[in-house]
C-alpha cells in the first residue's frame, strides 16, 4: 500500500535539529504568501530518504493552515560536492517555471549558513501517495500497471526537457558523463569506507575496473545526454491522492546533465535487487522472486519508456548501464552507512543496515555482469492502451485506427471547427475580401469581432496554446478567469488536426485568435515573459482585444541569418534606445496592433549568438514610424498587412527586455519550433482546400467533349497530388509529435523537413487547382491565387528552404559520423 506523505513524518532527529524561530523569521520575510502573524509553527521531519534532511513545516494563522517543505544540507563534515541544495533549487526552479515536468514549486533559497546552520530551501508541500515498495503489495493488478505506466511517463517527461531552453545548459557536461561518474563514485566509496567507517569490499575495486573498460561509445559523444535526475525510482515520486499519476518528482541532489540511460537503468534496479528491506541478499529482485501480477516486466517497462521518449532499444549497452547503477547504489549506501557511524545520517536507524546493502549490491553487480543475456534483442510489443503518444494531457491518441488518429476530445473540437467554418467563415470570405480591396481596407470588418466572440463561446479560442505554456501562465496569474483564455490544453500534435482546418481559409486563424504572428508572440511571452510583461501584454493578446507584430527582418541584410541584423538596442540609464529599419513586420498595419517584439543587438562585441536581444515596444512610442505597407505578389493582406518600420531613437523602459540581454537568439529558436510548424499545418489545410476545389471543377467542367475528370492526364496528376499531400501531412504530424515528446532541439531535423515539404507540396497542389480552373484560377474570383501567393511566401518567410535543407544535411552527416 502507499504511504500518505503526512504518514512519513515524525519528530525531528536531535542530530538534525536547528533554530526553528530563525527559520520562521526567514520564511515570513522570504516566502510569498506565508502567514505574517502565525499563531502556531510546527516542524517535523520526514523519515523517508537517506540524503538531505527534509522537514515538514506547518503554520497556523487563525483558521488558516498552510504546509511547506524545507530541505537542508546535513550538519557536520560532508563529502566534497555532496548535498548541494543550491543545485536542487536551481533545477526545480527551472523545471517548474518552463516545463510541465511534475515537480514541487520552490519558493526561496537561503545560502547563508548563519540562519539555521546550513544552506536550505523551501518548497511547496505535495499531498499525495508514496509507494515505498516497488512490488506494490496490497495494490490491485490494474492499478499496479497504471502506476508503472505513470512512472515511465514521468521519466520520459523529465528526459524530454530541453536544458538549453530552460536555462540549464551549464548545469553539467553532456559528454563523458559515465566516465566521470565512475571516477566520482569510486572516490566517494574510498572516502566512505575503511578504518572507523563502513567496511571496504575488495570486489568493488574490480567492479570499478570493469566499468572503466566497458563505457559505451555514446557516452563520449554525448548523444544520449540530457537532464539526469540521478536517483529516479518509484519511492522518489509523489502520486496524486486519488489518481494514478505523478504530481511530484523528489530528491534532485544528484541531478545534472549527462547520460540519461543511467537514470533509466537506476529506475530498474528493483528488478535485479531488492533494496526495500533492511537485509539485502544477492539476486532477490523482481526477476528472481517473481513479478507481481500487473507489474510490467523489466523489458516492458523499458520499452514503454523508450517509446515515450523516442530512444532506441539499448540491448547492446544495457549490461553496462545496469552494472553502473548497481555500483553507484553500492557507493551511495556505503556513504549512508558512514554518515550513520559518524552520527549525521538523515535516515536515522534505517541507515544502520546500509553497509550490508552495499556489499550485497556489489555481489549482485558481478552476477549480472556474468549473465549471458540481459535483454531481449528487440523490445516487446506494448499493449495498445499503453502506446499513447503526445503529451500527458490524459487524453492521448486513440491508436485503434493507426498511429495518427485524433482522440475523442480532438475529434469533437475538429467537428465543431469544421461546422463553424462552413456556417460562418466560408460564407463571409467574399465580404472580407470586398473590405480588403476598398478604401477602408485598413479597418476591421465589424462581423469579424462578432465571429470571434462566437468562437470563444464555442470553446474554439486560443487552441494553439501548448499545455506547458498554459501551466506557466497559471503560476503567474492564479485568477480562474485566466483559464478560459488558455485554450483546450492541447499538445502540438493535437492542435495540428485543428490548425489544418483553419488553414483552409486565410481569414479563419484570426477569428479563433490563432493567427500569426500573434501565436508566436504569445508563445514568447508565455515562455519567457516576466510577471509584469505577462499581465500587461499577454493577457490582452489572449483576450483578443489587441494584436501584435514581430520585427526582425531588415532590408539591408540577409535576415535569414539572424546574426546579420543591425538594429541597435542601446542601454541608457533605466531605458533602452532603439535605432534601425525593419520590414515584413507582419501585423503592424492592423489598427488593433499595440505591441511589437523587436529583435536587435545590445552588444555588437559579444559572442556571435549572444549579441541579440528581444524587447517589447509599444507601437505608439515616439520614434516608431510605419513607412509603408508591403505587398506579396500584389496582395497587401489588409487589414493585417506587412509593414516597413523605421525606429528612430525609440526609448522604451528597461523592464521591457525579454529574458535579459543577449538572450534573443535563444528566444528566437524557442519561438521557431511550434510557430513555424503551425504554418506547415495550415498549408496542409490550404492544399486540401485546393484539392476540393479542383475536384469540384473537374467533375463539372467539360472540355473536348468530356469532363476534365475523365481526361487521363488529370487522373494521373490528381493522384500524385493526393499522394504528396498525405505524405506531407504524416511528416507534419510526426514533427508535431516529436516536438511534444523530444522538444524543439531534438525534433529540429523533422521540423526542418516539414518546413521544406509543406510549402512545396501546397504550391504543387494549388498550381494544379489553378490549372484546372483555367483563367479563373489566376484571378481574384477564387481564393486559389491568394492561397498560392501565401504558400510561396512561406518558402522565405518561414526561413529559406536552403537553411532548412542545411539543417537536415548536417544532422545526417553527424549521424553518419556516429
N, C-alpha and C positions, 0 to 999 in steps of 0.2 A: 504493500500500500504506500501511497505517497504521504509525505510529511508536509503539513501546512508550514509555511515559513515561520509563523509565530511559535510553532512547536519546537523549533530548533534553537531557541534562545534560553539562556539561564543566567545565573549570577555571573558577575564579572570576575574572572580569574584574578586573584590578588597580584599575581606576577604581571598582569596586563593592565592594572588599574592606572588611572590618570586623574587629573583635576577636572571633574565634571563641571564645576562652576565656570572654569575658564572656557570650556567647550561651549557652554550655554551662552556666555557673553559673546563669543566669536560667532555663533550661529545667529544670534539676534542681529548682529551687525552685518552679517555677510550673506545670509540665505534669504532670497526673495520670498516674501510671504510667510516668513517664520513669525509665530506669535511674539509680539513685543513685550507683553506683560504676562508671562506664563505663571499659572498657579501651581503647576507641578511639572517636574522634569525628571524622567526616569531613564536610566541607562542600563541595558542588559547586553549580554554577549552571545553571539552565535557560536554554537559548539561545532558546527559542521565546517570542515575546511582546515587545512594544516598550514596555511600560509600567512598572509597579512591579517592580523586580528580585526574582526568585524563586529560592530556593535549596533544594536537597535536603540534608537532614540525616540522616546515617547514624550510629547509635550502637550500639556493641557492648559487651556485658557478659557475659563468659564465652561460652556458646553462644548467648545471646540476641542477636538483631539486630533493631533497630527503625528505621523510617524515618519522618521527618516532613518537612513543607514549611514554610519560613519565607518570608514576603513582607514587604518593607520599602519605605519611601519611598526614592527615589534621593537621593544626596548632592547638595550644591550648591544654587544658587538655583533655585527652582521656580516655575512659573506659579501664580498665585493660585487656590486651591480645587482644584488638581490633586493627584493621587496620595494621596487621603485613605484611607489604610489603615484608619483608625478606622471609616469608614463601611462598608468592605468587611467588617470583622469584625462590625459590627452586623447587617448584612443576612444574612450567612452564619449567624450565631448564631440569628437569628430563624427563618430557614427550616429550619435543621437541627433546631431544638427543636420547632417547631409544625407542620411540614408534611412531606410526602414528596417535595418538590422535590429532585432529586438534587444535593446539594452536599457538599463535604468538611466533616467535623466540625472546628470550630475549638476550640482548647484555651485559648489565652490571648492577651491583647493587652498590649503594652508601649508606653506613650506617652512614656516617659522617654528622650529622645534621648541621655542620658549613657551608656546601656548599650552600644549599638553605633553610635551616631552619628545615627540617625534612628528614628522610631517603627516598630514591626513587629508582626506577629502570627504565631503558629504554628498550623498546621492539620495534619490527617491527610494522609498520602501515599496517593494512589489508584493502584494498579497496574492499568493498562489500556492502551487504544489511543487515539491521537490522529491524526485524519486531517488532514494539513496542506493537502492539495489537494482542493478540493470536487468536482473531476472524478472522484475516487476511482479513479485508474489502478490496473490490476492487481487490481481487486476484481470478483468475478463480478457480473453484472447483477442477479440476485435479491437479492444482499447489498446492492448499492447502494440498491435500493428500500427495503430494510429499514432501512438507516442513515438515509435521508432521512425515512422514516416515524418513526423514533425521535427524530430531531431536531425534527420538527414537534410531536410529543407532549411533548417536554421543554419546548419554548417554551410550549405550551398549559398545561402544569402550572405553570410559573413564573407565567404571567399569570392563573392561577386562584387564586393565593394571596390571601387576604383580609388586606390590610395592617392593618386595624384589629384583627382577631382575633390577629394575630401581633406586635402591638406596634410597627408601623411607620407609624402614622397621621401622625406628624410627620416622616417620612423625606423628604418632598418635597411640593411644592404641586401638586395634581392639575390645576388649571386653568391655561391659557395656557402649557403646557409647551413647545410648539413655538416660540411667540413668544419665550420666554426663551432657549431653546436656540439659535435663530438669532442672537440678540444675543451670547450667550456665545461661540459658536464663531467668529463674526465677529471678536470682540475677541481671542480666542486666536490667530486667524490673523494679525492685525495684529501682535500681540506676538511671534509666532514668525518673522516674515518681515521683510525689509528689510536694511539695511546690516549686514554681519557675521553675518547669519543666513541662513535659507533664502530663495530667490528669491520675490518677491511678484508674483503673477499678477493683472493688472488685471481679467481676466474674473471673478475671484472677487467683486469689488465688485458687478458687475452681477447675479451669481447671488444674492447677499445681498438685493438689492432685489427680485428676482423672488419670492423666498421670502417676504419680508415682505408682499407684495401677495396671496399665494395661500394663506395659512394657513387650514386648514379651520375651519368654524364649530364643529365638535365639539370642537376643541381648547380654545376659550374656555369651553365649558360643562363640560368635564371628563368627558363621557360615555364617552370612550374611555380614561379614566385607570385606572391600577393600578400594580402594581410593574413597573418597567422595568429590564432588565439593562444596557442601554446599549452593549453590544459583543457581542451574541449572534450567533455564527457557528459553523460546524461545527468549526473548529480551536480553539475555546474549550470543546470538550466532550471529556470522557473517556468512552470506551466500555468496557464490560465486556471483560475479556481474551479471552473466547471467545463471548460472546453479543452480538447487535446491539441493545444497549440502553444508554442513557446512565446512567452512575453518578456523574457529576460535572459541574457547570457551573462554569467557572473565570472569573477576571478580572472582578470585580464593581466595579472602580474607578469606573465611570460610572453605577452603578445609582442609581435614585431612584424617586420616584412621579411618574408622568407619562403621556403619551400612548403607549399600548402599540403602536400601529401603527408607530411609529418603530422599535421593536425588530424587528417583522416585516419591514419594508422593508430594514433593515440586514442581516438574515439572508439576504436575497435578492440582495444586491449582486453576488455572483459570477455571477449570470445575465446581468448587464449589463456588468460589467468584471472582467477577470482581474487580481487583485492578488497572486496567489501567486508570480509571478515577479519578478525584480528590475527588468526592463524592462517597464513597463506602457504599452500603446498604447490609443488610444480605440476603444471598441466591440469589445472582444475577450472579452466574457463568453460564457457557455454558449449564450445565444440566438443568437449570431453565429458562434461557432466550431463549434457542433454539440453537442447534448446527448448525452452518452454513454448507451448502452443501459442501462436500469434506473433511471437518474436521472429523477425526475419533471420535467415542465416547471414553469416558474415558477407558472403558473396552477394546476397540480395540487397543487404544494406548498402554495400559499396556500390553496387550497380545503380541503385536509386540516387545516391549522391552524384555519381559520375554523369548520369543522365540529366540531373537537375542543373549542374554547373557547366556541362559540356566538356568534361575531361575524358581522355582516352582510358581504356581499361588498363590498369597498372600491373599486369601479370608479371612482367619482366623485373620490376623493381620492388615488388611487394615484400619480398623477404627482407630486404634491407630496411625498408620503412618500418616494418613491424618490429624487427630486431632493435632498431634505433630507438623506437618508442619504449620498448622494454628496458633498454639500457638507461634511457633518461629517467624512466619511472624509478628504477633502482637507485639512481643517484639522488633523486628527489626524496625518496623515503629514507635514504641514509642521512640526508640533511635534516629531515624532520626528527629522526631519532637523536641526532647530535644535538639539536636545539632542546629536545626533551631532557637529555642528560645535563645540558647547561642551564636548564630551568626557564627557557623563554620560548617554548613551543606553544603556539596559539591553540592547538587542538587538545590540550590537556592530556588526560590519561590515555586517550586514544593513540597518542604518539608513542606510547611505551613499546608497542609491538612493531614499529616502523622498521627497525633494523632487521628483524626476521623476514619482513616482507621484502626488503631489498635483496636479501640472499636468495629467496625463493624466485624472485623475478629474474635474477641473473641466470639461475638454472633453467628457467623456462625459456629464456632467450636462446640459450645454446641448444635446447631441444627443438626449438622452432627452426633454427638455422640448419639443423641436420635433417629436417623433413625434406622428402624428395619433391613434393608438390605442396604449394601453399595457397594456390588459387586455381580455379578452372581456367582453361585457355581463353574462353570467351565469357562475357557477362551473361548471367541467367536472364531469361525473359521475364520482365516485370509484369505483374497484373495490371490490366488496363486502368483500373481505378487509381493506381499509384503513378501512372505515367502522365502526370499533369505538367503542362508547360506554362510558362508565363510568369506569374507574379506573386503568388502567395496571398492573393486577394480573397481566397477561399472559394472562388467560383471559376476554376480554371477550365481549360478546353475540354470539351467532350470528344474523346478520340474514337468513338464508335464508328464514325464515318470517315476517318482519315486523320492525318496529323493536324491540318489546319482547318478545323471546323468550328465556327463560333459557338460558344456555350449559350445556354438558355438566356442568361442576362443580356449578352451582347446581341443575340438574335432578336430579342424583344425590342431593344433600342434600335436595331437596324430596321426592323419593320416599321417602327414609329417614324424613323427618319425618312424612309422611302415614301411613306404616305404624306409626310409633311412636304417633301419635295414636289410630289405630284399635285397636292392640293393647293400649295401656296407659292413655291419658288418658280417652277416652270411657267405657270400662268402669268407671273409678274415680270418675266425676263424682258419682254418687249417694252414694258413700261419703264423699267430701269434703264434700258438702252436709249429710249427716247430722251429721258432727262440727261443722260450722259453725253448726248450729242447736241444738246441745246445750249443756249447762252447761260443757262442756270446749272451747267453740268458740275460745278464745284460746290453744289449744295447736296444735301442728303434727301432722298425721296422719303416723304413722310410715312409711306407704307412700310418702309424698311424697319423703322423703330417699332411699329405695331407687330411686325413679324418676329422681331427679337423678343418682345415681351411674350408672345405666344410660344415661342421656342423654349423660353425659360420656364413657363408654366408647365410645359410638357416634359420637363426633365431632359431637354436636349441642349443644355447650356454648359459651356466650358468642358466639353467631353475630352479635350486633348490632355487635360492635366494628369500627369502620372501620379500614382498614389503616394510615392515617396516625397514628391514635391509638395503635395497637399498636406502630408504629415508635418513637414517643416513649418508651413504657414500656420497650422493649427497650434503648434508650440509657441508661436509668437502671438497669435490672436486666439484667445480661448473662447471668445464670444460664439455661441452656437449659430448666430446669424451668418457667420462666415462659411459654415458648412455647405449651404445651398449654392455657394459660388464656386465650390471646389470640384465640380464635376461629379462623375459617377464612380470614381475610384478605379479607373481602368488602367491596364498595362498598355505599353506601346503596341503590342500585338493586338490586343482587343480593340484599341482605338483605330487600328488600321482598317478594320472592316467598315467602320463608320466614316472615317475620313475619305475613303474611296467613294462613298455615296455623295458626300459633299462636293467632291471634285467633278461631278457631272455638270455642275453649273458654276460659272465664275462668280456668281453673286451669292452662292449659298454659304461659304465658310463664315463670312462676317455676320450673317444672320444668327448663327449659332455661337458667336464670339470665338470662333476657331480659325480666324484668318491671320495670315502673315502680314506684317512682321509682329503683330501683337502677341501671337502664341510664343514666338521665340523670346520676345522681350519680357513677357510674363514669366516664362521659364527662367530667365536670367534673374529676375527679381525674387522668384520663389527659391531659387537655389543659392543665390549669392547676396541678396539684399539684406540690409540690417533691419532692425525693428522699425525705425522711422521711415526708411525707404519703402518698406512693405506697406505700412499704413498710409503713407502719403500718395504713392503712385500705383502700387499693385492693386489695392482694394478697388479704386475706381476703374482700373482696367478690367478687373474681374467682373465688376458690376456692369461693364459695357457703357459707362457714361462718358468715357474718354477713349481716344485711340492714341497710337504711338508710332514712332519711326525709328529706324536703325541706320545710323550714319557711319559708314565705314569706307565705302568705295570712294576713290579720289580720281579726278580726271587726268592728273598729270603723271600718275604712276600706275604700274600693273598691280592692282589691289588684290588679285588672287593670291599674291604673296603678301600676307599681312605685315611682314617686316618692312615692306616698302613705304608704308603710309607716312605722310609728312606732317599731318595736322599736329600742332603742338598743344599740350596741356601743361601750363606752367604754374607752379605753386607761388602764390603771393599772399603772405600772411595767412588769414583764415579763408582764402578763396583760391580758386584756380582760374586762370585766364586762358581761353581757347582761341586759337587762330588757325584757320585752314579752310580749304574748299572741299566740299563733298558733293557727290552726285549719286543718282539712283537711290536716293533716300526714300524708299517706298513708304507710303502712308502719310508723308509730311504735308501733302496738299489737302488732305481731308480736313474740313473745318473742325472736326472733333479731335484732331491731333493736338495733344497738350504736352507730351514729353518725348524727348529724343534720347536714345542711348548713343553716345558718340565715342568712337574709338580714336585715340590719338596717342602721342608719345609724351610721357612725363620725364623720361631720361634718355636722351639720344646716345649717351655714352655707356649705358648699361649693357649687359649681355644681350645678344640678338633677340631673344624671346622674353626679355624682362623689361624692354623699353616701353611697351604698350600698356595703356590703361583704358578703362571704360568709365565714363562719367555720365550722370543724368543731367540733362539740360532742359529746363522749361522752354518750350518753343517760343514763348513771348518775352524771353530775356533780351534786353537790348544788345544789338550786335548780331543777332540771328537773322540773316537776310535771305529769304527764299527768292532766288533769282529767276527760276523758270520751271515749268513742268517739262519733263522729257517724254518722248513718245516711243512706243515699242511697235515697230512695223506700222506706224501711223496711229496706233491706239494710245491715247493718253491715260486710259484706265480711270477716268474721272468717276466719282469724286475722290477716289483713293489716291491715285497719282504717284509719280516718281519725280522727286524734286532735286534740283541743283541748289545747294545751300552754301552761302558764304558766312563763315564765322569770323567776325572782326572784333577782337578784344572782348569776347563774351566772358563775363565774370559770373561764376557760379560758386556757391558755398563749398567749402572743402568737404563737408559731410556728404556731398553728392557723389564722391568717388565710390566705385563699386569694388568691394573686397580689399582695396588697397592699391597703392601704386605698383606698377609692374605686373599686375595680375590679369591684364587684358587678354593676352594670348590664351591663358588658361581658361578664362570665361568663354572666349570665342570657341574653343574646342568643345567645351561642355555644352554650348548652345547649338553647335552644328549638328550633333547626332540626331536627337528627336526632331528638331525643327526641319532639318533638310529631309528627313525621312517622311515627314508629313507631305512635302512636295511630291515625293515618289508615290505616296498613297493616292493623292489627288490626281496624279497623272494616270493611274490605273482607271479611276473613275472617268476622266476625260476621254480616254481611249474607249472605254465601254460605251460612253455616250456616242462616240463616233461610229462604233460598230453597229449600235442600234439604228442610228440614222441611215447608215449605209445599207443595211438590210431592208429597212422600210422603203428606201428609194429603189433598191434593186428589184423588189417584188411588185413594184407599182409602175415602173418606168419602162417603156418599150423602146427598143432601138433595133433597126434592121429586122423588123418583123417578129421579134421575140423579146421577152423580158430580159433586162440586164442580168437577172439572177440565173437565166438559162444559158448564158454565154460561158464557155469553158474557162476563159481567162479570168472571169470574175470568180468562179468557183474555186479556182486554184489560189487566187490572191486572198480571198476572204478566209480560206482555210489556214493559210500561212499567217494571216493577221491574228486569228484566234490562237494559234499555237504560240506565237510570240507574246500575246497578251497574257495567256495563262502561265507561261514560263516566268514572265516578269513578275506577275502577281505573287507567285510562290517565292521568288527571290526577295521581294519586298517584305513579305510576311516572315521569311526566315531572318532577314536583317532585323526586323522589329523584335522577333523572339530572342535573337542573340543580344540585342540591346537590353532587353529585360533581364536576361539570365547572366550575361557576362559584363555588361557595362559598355560605355561608349568606346573605350580604348580597345578592348578585346574584340569588339564587333566591328571595328572600323573597316576591315577588309570587305566584309559582306555589305556594309552600308555603302562603301565606295562602288561596289559592283552595282548595287541598286540604283545609285545616282547616275551611273552611266547608262544602264539598261533602260530605266523607266522613260526618260525623255526621248531617247532614240526610238523606242518601241511606239510611244504615243505619236511621235511625228510620222512614223510609217503608217500607222492605222488611220490617223486623221488625214494624211495626204491621200490615202486610198479612198476615204469617205468623200473628200473634196472632189476627187477624180470622178467618182460615181455620180456626184451631184452636178458635174459639168461646170458651166459658168456660174451657176448659183452658189456653188461651193466656195468660190473666191470672193463673193460679195458679203455685204453685211446682213443679207436676208436670212442667213442661218448663223448659228453660233460657231460653226466649224473653223472659219478663218481666225477668229479670236482665240479659240482653243489651241489652234496650231501655233499662233504667234506666242502665246504664253508658254507652250511646251518648248518651242525653240529657244525662248529666253532662258529657260532653266538649264540649258546646256552651258550657260555662262553664269547666270545669277546664282545658281546653286553650286558654283565652283566649276571651272572649266573641266571638260572631260579629261583633258591631259593631266590635270592634278590628280583626279581620282584614279586614272589608269596608272599613274606613277605610284600611288599608294599600293594598289593591288600588286603591281610588279615587284615592288620592294619586299612586300610580305612573302611573295612566292620565292624570291631569291633567298630571303632569310630562312624560310622553311627548308629550302634545299640544303643550305649550309649546315643545318642541324643534323 
